[in-house]
Amino acid sequence: MIEPAEKTYGVLLPIPDAAEVLGVAPRTLREWIQQGLIESHKLFGGVRRVSEDEILRIIEESRIRAGGETRPQVNLAGTARGRGSR
């Protein structure tokens, strides 16, 4: 039996919703996914989703780099994934 995506990956958000949470355009988020900077999950029909855990990871990393500011400044070039580790 195939497990529902939520049981496997947690909450999955559509690209536009994930982009809004991160404060970037959906196109930017898609580019980051294509570059391998953000992990996404491809569902049936080719639809991509980003896990809530992945979004929280990006926000937390950006807060650490920004010195704990409440509004994260998302710049993936400085994240572990942005430096090529995967």
Steps between C-alpha positions, in 0.01 A plus 500: 500500500629845409528739795349847464764767437423672832593185694826467308612863470287694748297796377570580136431847363440600139777713348303829519419447869857401588633802309266732691621362833861556393424848363615423145329465163383153396735521202796559734404198710473284186847615393642408844337157469651449152841604634470247782500766772162393636363148516158447347277200447345413165152358537277321253438712193838672532382746766778615732464573869740626765486351848429718798819362658706621203346847523568514873861392436550787254343751738708378794825511302423850377423617856829361629693684227299819560579500872156390620287765329130417502455547123730258321708623212500202267822467304575140418854571386607489864318180597656157507302398194590823325867411545456171318451244778191288458 
